[in-house]
């Protein structure tokens, strides 16, 4: 949990995803009963993921801030201003209409853009946005195109035999998932590692395009953050729709001309 001001009696920093997860979990159960069908494997997988999200951190969801639970840096390493966010945040990337500076949980209260906690969260937002943009594209492509050949010759399993969507999780062999896991770990740990001296999200070494003009740089970062935020919502919507229904992917009928 992240501590709020001393006058705050309840830490609600973990409630947002729980509320969203609870709504999806309840709707999935309701929809399954209404359709009078047994939950499919992918629906069980989705519900299990949401349930785990709801249970995560419950022991610290409703606790008073205390020095023993605090993860904030020592007072000497934090620039304490007041209980409101610093006006400097209004100049940061990601402050775009219609929400402007969006921090309903108050994570940025009492700090400024140089605070280590803020820099870490901003780097994480860039990373999550980039992963979700790739995930959204990767989720859509198998409905229209699949690689030729085999994903596993020993199991006589072709790429064409792997279903799209959540059903692919159970179809891909364990060795395939291990390769994916270690490849992503290699990228995250070495190739696309965050530059400790750079701005959050500055990864990729010389491969990454950088801009010297401050206005152009701010415009590009705003676009990336906005696209990443949309992708985070998009990939969750795709997985929930796939887990709760057996409907075709929304665009397949359009592409097939149906």
C-alpha positions as CSV (number, residue, x, y, z in Angstrom):
1,X,0.0,0.0,0.0
2,X,1.0,3.6,-0.5
3,X,0.5,5.9,2.4
4,X,-1.7,9.0,2.0
5,X,-1.6,12.1,4.2
6,X,-1.5,11.6,8.0
7,X,-5.1,12.6,8.3
8,X,-6.2,9.7,6.0
9,X,-7.7,6.9,8.0
10,X,-8.2,4.3,5.2
11,X,-5.8,3.3,2.5
12,X,-7.8,2.7,-0.7
13,X,-4.9,2.4,-3.1
14,X,-5.8,-1.2,-4.1
15,X,-9.5,-0.8,-4.5
16,X,-9.8,0.4,-8.1
17,X,-8.9,-2.9,-9.8
18,X,-10.9,-4.8,-7.2
19,X,-14.1,-2.9,-8.0
20,X,-13.5,-3.5,-11.7
21,X,-12.7,-7.1,-11.2
22,X,-15.7,-7.6,-8.9
23,X,-18.0,-6.1,-11.6
24,X,-16.6,-8.4,-14.3
25,X,-16.7,-11.4,-12.0
26,X,-20.4,-10.9,-11.0
27,X,-21.4,-10.2,-14.6
28,X,-19.6,-13.4,-15.8
29,X,-21.5,-15.5,-13.3
30,X,-24.8,-13.8,-14.0
31,X,-24.3,-14.3,-17.8
32,X,-23.4,-17.9,-17.4
33,X,-26.5,-18.6,-15.3
34,X,-28.7,-16.7,-17.7
35,X,-27.5,-18.6,-20.7
36,X,-27.9,-21.9,-18.7
37,X,-24.5,-23.1,-19.9
38,X,-21.6,-24.6,-18.2
39,X,-18.6,-22.2,-18.1
40,X,-16.1,-22.9,-20.8
41,X,-12.4,-23.3,-20.0
42,X,-11.6,-19.8,-21.2
43,X,-14.4,-18.4,-19.0
44,X,-13.0,-20.3,-16.0
45,X,-9.6,-18.9,-16.8
46,X,-10.9,-15.4,-17.0
47,X,-12.9,-15.7,-13.8
48,X,-9.9,-17.3,-12.0
49,X,-7.7,-14.4,-13.0
50,X,-10.3,-11.8,-11.8
51,X,-10.7,-13.7,-8.5
52,X,-7.0,-13.7,-7.9
53,X,-6.9,-9.9,-8.6
54,X,-9.7,-9.4,-6.1
55,X,-7.9,-11.4,-3.4
56,X,-4.5,-9.9,-4.0
57,X,-3.5,-7.6,-1.2
58,X,-6.7,-7.8,0.8
59,X,-4.7,-8.0,4.0
60,X,-3.6,-4.4,3.4
61,X,-6.6,-3.0,1.6
62,X,-8.2,-1.5,4.7
63,X,-5.5,-0.5,7.0
64,X,-4.4,2.7,8.5
65,X,-1.1,4.1,7.3
66,X,1.8,3.2,9.6
67,X,5.5,3.4,9.4
68,X,5.7,-0.4,9.3
69,X,3.6,-0.7,6.2
70,X,4.9,2.4,4.4
71,X,6.8,2.0,1.2
72,X,7.5,5.7,0.8
73,X,11.2,6.8,0.7
74,X,12.7,8.4,3.8
75,X,11.6,12.0,4.4
76,X,15.1,13.2,3.3
77,X,14.6,11.6,-0.2
78,X,11.1,13.1,-0.8
79,X,10.4,16.7,-1.7
80,X,7.5,17.3,0.6
81,X,5.2,20.2,-0.5
82,X,1.7,19.8,0.9
83,X,-1.2,17.4,0.6
84,X,-1.9,18.5,-3.0
85,X,0.0,17.6,-6.1
86,X,2.7,20.0,-7.2
87,X,1.7,22.4,-10.0
88,X,4.8,21.1,-11.8
89,X,2.8,18.0,-12.7
90,X,0.7,20.0,-15.1
91,X,3.7,20.3,-17.3
92,X,4.3,16.5,-17.4
93,X,3.5,14.3,-20.4
94,X,0.1,12.6,-20.1
95,X,-1.8,15.6,-18.8
96,X,-4.3,15.7,-21.7
97,X,-8.1,16.5,-22.0
98,X,-10.6,15.6,-20.8
99,X,-9.2,14.5,-17.5
100,X,-6.1,16.7,-17.3
101,X,-3.9,15.6,-14.4
102,X,-5.6,12.4,-13.4
103,X,-4.6,11.1,-9.9
104,X,-7.9,10.2,-8.1
105,X,-6.0,8.0,-5.5
106,X,-3.7,10.8,-4.6
107,X,-0.4,9.0,-5.2
108,X,1.3,12.2,-6.2
109,X,0.2,14.2,-3.1
110,X,3.1,15.7,-1.3
111,X,5.7,15.1,-4.1
112,X,6.9,16.6,-7.3
113,X,7.9,15.2,-10.7
114,X,11.5,14.4,-9.4
115,X,10.1,12.0,-6.7
116,X,11.4,8.5,-7.2
117,X,8.0,7.0,-6.6
118,X,6.5,9.1,-9.4
119,X,9.3,8.3,-11.8
120,X,8.9,4.6,-11.2
121,X,5.1,4.7,-11.7
122,X,5.5,6.7,-14.9
123,X,8.1,4.2,-16.2
124,X,5.7,1.4,-15.4
125,X,2.8,3.2,-17.2
126,X,5.0,3.5,-20.4
127,X,5.9,-0.2,-20.1
128,X,2.3,-1.3,-19.6
129,X,1.0,0.8,-22.4
130,X,3.6,-0.5,-24.8
131,X,3.0,-4.1,-23.8
132,X,-0.8,-3.6,-24.2
133,X,-0.5,-2.0,-27.6
134,X,1.5,-5.0,-28.8
135,X,-1.0,-7.3,-27.0
136,X,-4.0,-5.7,-28.7
137,X,-2.4,-6.1,-32.1
138,X,-1.3,-9.6,-31.3
139,X,-4.7,-10.5,-30.1
140,X,-6.4,-9.4,-33.3
141,X,-4.0,-10.7,-35.9
142,X,-4.6,-14.5,-35.4
143,X,-8.2,-14.0,-36.4
144,X,-7.0,-13.0,-39.9
145,X,-3.6,-14.5,-40.3
146,X,-1.6,-17.4,-39.0
147,X,2.0,-18.4,-39.7
148,X,2.5,-21.4,-41.9
149,X,4.2,-24.5,-40.6
150,X,4.4,-26.2,-37.2
151,X,4.4,-24.7,-33.7
152,X,5.4,-28.1,-32.4
153,X,6.5,-30.9,-34.8
154,X,6.8,-33.4,-31.9
155,X,3.1,-32.9,-31.2
156,X,2.1,-32.5,-34.8
157,X,0.7,-29.1,-34.0
158,X,0.5,-26.5,-36.7
159,X,0.1,-22.7,-36.2
160,X,-3.2,-23.1,-38.1
161,X,-4.5,-25.5,-35.4
162,X,-4.0,-23.0,-32.5
163,X,-7.3,-21.1,-31.9
164,X,-7.4,-17.4,-31.5
165,X,-8.2,-15.5,-28.3
166,X,-8.1,-17.0,-24.8
167,X,-8.4,-20.6,-26.2
168,X,-4.8,-20.3,-27.4
169,X,-3.5,-20.3,-23.8
170,X,-4.3,-24.0,-23.4
171,X,-3.4,-25.0,-27.0
172,X,0.2,-23.6,-27.0
173,X,2.6,-26.2,-25.6
174,X,4.4,-25.5,-22.3
175,X,7.7,-25.3,-24.1
176,X,6.3,-22.5,-26.3
177,X,5.2,-20.5,-23.3
178,X,8.6,-20.9,-21.6
179,X,10.3,-19.6,-24.8
180,X,8.0,-16.6,-24.8
181,X,8.5,-16.0,-21.1
182,X,12.3,-16.1,-21.3
183,X,12.4,-14.0,-24.5
184,X,10.3,-11.2,-22.8
185,X,12.5,-11.4,-19.8
186,X,15.6,-11.0,-22.0
187,X,14.1,-7.9,-23.6
188,X,13.0,-6.4,-20.3
189,X,16.3,-7.1,-18.5
190,X,18.9,-6.3,-21.1
191,X,17.8,-5.1,-24.5
192,X,15.0,-2.7,-23.5
193,X,16.2,-1.9,-20.0
194,X,15.2,1.5,-18.6
195,X,18.0,4.0,-18.7
196,X,18.6,5.1,-15.1
197,X,19.8,8.5,-16.3
198,X,17.0,9.0,-18.8
199,X,13.4,10.0,-18.6
200,X,10.9,7.2,-17.6
201,X,10.3,5.1,-20.7
202,X,13.6,5.9,-22.3
203,X,14.6,2.4,-23.3
204,X,16.0,0.6,-26.4
205,X,19.4,2.3,-26.5
206,X,20.2,3.8,-29.9
207,X,17.2,2.1,-31.5
208,X,14.8,4.6,-29.8
209,X,13.9,7.8,-31.6
210,X,14.5,10.9,-29.4
211,X,13.5,14.5,-30.0
212,X,15.5,17.6,-28.9
213,X,12.6,20.0,-29.4
214,X,10.7,20.1,-26.1
215,X,7.3,20.8,-27.7
216,X,7.7,18.0,-30.2
217,X,8.9,15.6,-27.5
218,X,5.9,16.5,-25.3
219,X,3.5,16.0,-28.2
220,X,5.0,12.5,-29.0
221,X,5.0,11.4,-25.4
222,X,1.4,12.5,-24.9
223,X,0.4,10.5,-28.0
224,X,2.2,7.4,-26.7
225,X,0.7,7.6,-23.3
226,X,-2.8,8.2,-24.7
227,X,-2.5,5.2,-27.1
228,X,-1.1,3.1,-24.3
229,X,-3.9,3.9,-21.9
230,X,-6.5,3.1,-24.6
231,X,-4.7,-0.2,-25.4
232,X,-4.8,-1.2,-21.7
233,X,-8.6,-0.7,-21.7
234,X,-8.8,-2.3,-25.2
235,X,-7.0,-5.6,-24.4
236,X,-9.0,-6.0,-21.2
237,X,-12.2,-5.5,-23.1
238,X,-11.2,-8.0,-25.7
239,X,-10.3,-10.7,-23.1
240,X,-13.5,-10.1,-21.1
241,X,-15.7,-10.3,-24.3
242,X,-13.9,-13.5,-25.3
243,X,-14.2,-15.0,-21.9
244,X,-17.9,-14.2,-21.4
245,X,-19.3,-14.9,-24.8
246,X,-18.7,-17.3,-27.7
247,X,-19.3,-14.6,-30.3
248,X,-16.9,-14.1,-33.2
249,X,-14.3,-11.4,-33.0
250,X,-16.1,-8.1,-34.0
251,X,-14.2,-7.6,-37.2
252,X,-14.1,-11.1,-38.7
253,X,-17.5,-10.8,-40.4
254,X,-16.5,-7.4,-41.9
255,X,-13.2,-8.9,-43.3
256,X,-15.0,-12.0,-44.6
257,X,-17.7,-9.9,-46.2
258,X,-20.5,-11.4,-44.2
